[in-house]
Amino acid sequence: MDTERGEKLCRYCCEPIDPRAKRCPHCRTQQTRWAYLLHPAVPALLVLSPFVLFAVTGICFHRMFGPGKDFGRYARQLVAVDTRMEHNEEGDSHAIFVSGMLLNDSLVHWEDVEIECRFLDANGNMIDVSNDLHTFAVRAGGSRGFLIRHAPHRPVADYAGCKVNVRWAKEAE
């Protein structure tokens, strides 16, 4: 900067200009303190920033809540075994408890397991159903116990048996 002639350098093209100049005579750029807002790249950044934010949010959302592996391909490898159904009647309160083990014969760790229990009458007809989401994980090649508590909609004596099925699970991270 040439202080003898009282000149300063343009903020953008670095050419010497009069210190009182509000606009550079060479590049025509504003020299005020807020001149960077008038730079041609600023409106483009302002227009593009919501799209960038949307894309980053989408990527994060997909990583956190994305489908992972398709459970349908592994449904036969995550099964309920050794299921037992018990009735519990305490005064006016009636409950049916179904317990068992989940066996994971796949190479995938599963979590947030949804278990469906179909209740059957003495003739084998479905009379009620219960879906429970369990937030535990079942490691690949491992097993895990489960317990479902169901409030029956019919007299407890009508519930003769049940079929337990794993409806859905999410790939564990």
C-alpha positions in Angstrom: 0.0 0.0 0.0 1.3 3.4 -1.0 0.8 5.6 2.1 2.6 8.6 0.6 -0.1 9.1 -2.0 -2.9 8.1 0.5 -4.0 5.1 -1.6 -5.3 1.8 -0.4 -5.7 -1.6 -2.2 -9.0 -2.8 -3.6 -10.4 -5.7 -1.5 -10.9 -7.8 -4.6 -8.5 -6.9 -7.4 -5.7 -5.5 -5.2 -5.2 -2.4 -7.4 -4.4 0.8 -5.6 -7.4 3.1 -5.2 -8.3 6.4 -3.5 -9.1 5.7 0.2 -12.4 7.6 -0.1 -13.5 5.5 -3.1 -16.7 3.6 -2.5 -16.2 1.6 -5.7 -13.0 0.4 -7.3 -12.5 2.0 -10.7 -10.7 -1.1 -12.0 -13.1 -4.0 -11.0 -16.2 -1.9 -10.1 -16.5 -3.7 -6.7 -18.0 -1.9 -3.7 -15.4 -1.0 -1.0 -17.7 -0.7 1.9 -17.4 -2.8 5.0 -20.4 -4.9 3.9 -19.2 -5.2 0.3 -18.6 -9.0 0.6 -22.4 -9.3 0.6 -22.5 -7.9 -2.9 -19.9 -10.3 -4.2 -21.4 -12.5 -7.0 -20.7 -15.7 -5.1 -22.8 -14.7 -2.1 -26.2 -14.9 -3.7 -25.2 -18.2 -5.3 -24.2 -19.5 -1.8 -27.4 -18.3 -0.3 -29.5 -20.0 -3.0 -27.5 -23.3 -2.8 -27.2 -23.5 1.0 -30.7 -24.8 1.6 -30.2 -27.6 -0.9 -26.9 -28.6 0.7 -28.5 -28.6 4.1 -31.3 -30.7 2.8 -28.9 -33.2 1.2 -26.8 -33.5 4.3 -29.9 -33.9 6.5 -31.2 -36.6 4.2 -27.9 -38.5 4.2 -27.8 -38.4 8.1 -31.5 -39.4 8.3 -30.9 -42.3 5.9 -27.9 -43.5 7.9 -29.8 -43.3 11.2 -33.2 -44.6 10.2 -32.5 -46.2 6.8 -33.7 -49.6 6.0 -30.4 -51.4 6.3 -30.6 -55.0 5.1 -34.0 -56.2 3.9 -35.3 -58.3 6.7 -37.6 -60.3 4.3 -34.6 -62.1 2.9 -33.6 -63.2 6.4 -37.0 -63.8 8.0 -36.6 -67.6 8.0 -33.3 -67.2 9.8 -34.6 -65.3 12.8 -37.2 -67.6 14.4 -39.0 -68.1 17.7 -38.6 -71.5 19.4 -39.6 -73.1 22.7 -42.7 -70.8 23.0 -45.0 -71.2 25.9 -48.3 -69.6 26.7 -49.6 -69.1 30.2 -52.8 -67.6 31.5 -52.9 -65.3 34.5 -56.1 -64.3 36.2 -56.0 -62.1 39.2 -59.4 -60.8 40.2 -60.8 -58.7 37.3 -57.4 -58.6 35.6 -56.7 -61.2 32.9 -53.4 -61.6 31.0 -51.8 -64.0 28.7 -48.0 -64.4 28.7 -46.1 -65.8 25.8 -42.4 -66.6 26.3 -39.7 -68.2 24.2 -36.4 -67.9 22.5 -35.4 -66.1 19.3 -32.7 -67.9 17.4 -30.7 -65.9 14.8 -29.1 -68.3 12.3 -28.1 -65.4 9.9 -24.9 -63.5 9.7 -26.6 -60.2 10.5 -27.2 -58.7 13.9 -30.8 -57.6 14.3 -32.4 -55.1 16.7 -35.9 -53.6 17.3 -37.5 -57.0 16.7 -41.3 -57.0 16.1 -42.9 -60.3 17.3 -46.4 -61.3 16.2 -48.3 -63.7 18.3 -51.5 -65.2 16.8 -53.8 -66.7 19.4 -55.8 -69.8 18.4 -58.9 -71.4 19.8 -59.3 -75.2 20.4 -60.2 -75.7 16.7 -57.0 -73.9 15.5 -58.8 -70.8 14.3 -57.1 -67.4 15.0 -59.1 -65.5 17.5 -56.7 -62.7 18.5 -53.3 -61.3 17.6 -50.6 -59.2 19.4 -47.7 -57.4 17.9 -44.9 -56.3 20.3 -41.8 -54.3 19.4 -38.8 -55.4 21.5 -35.9 -52.9 21.5 -33.2 -55.5 22.2 -30.7 -57.0 19.8 -30.1 -60.5 18.6 -26.5 -61.1 17.6 -25.6 -63.1 14.5 -25.6 -66.8 15.4 -27.0 -66.0 18.9 -30.3 -66.3 20.8 -32.3 -64.1 23.0 -35.3 -64.7 25.3 -38.6 -62.8 24.9 -41.8 -62.3 26.8 -45.1 -60.9 25.5 -47.9 -59.8 27.8 -51.3 -59.7 26.1 -54.6 -58.4 27.4 -57.2 -60.8 25.9 -60.3 -59.5 24.2 -62.2 -62.8 24.8 -62.5 -65.1 27.8 -59.1 -66.5 28.7 -60.5 -70.1 28.4 -60.9 -69.5 24.6 -57.2 -69.2 24.1 -56.0 -72.7 23.5 -52.6 -72.0 21.7 -50.5 -69.6 19.8 -48.2 -69.2 16.8 -45.2 -66.9 17.2 -43.6 -65.3 14.2 -40.9 -62.6 13.8 -42.5 -60.0 11.6 -39.8 -57.4 11.3 -36.3 -56.4 12.5 -33.8 -53.7 11.8 -30.2 -54.4 11.0 -28.1 -53.5 14.1 -25.3 -51.1 13.8 
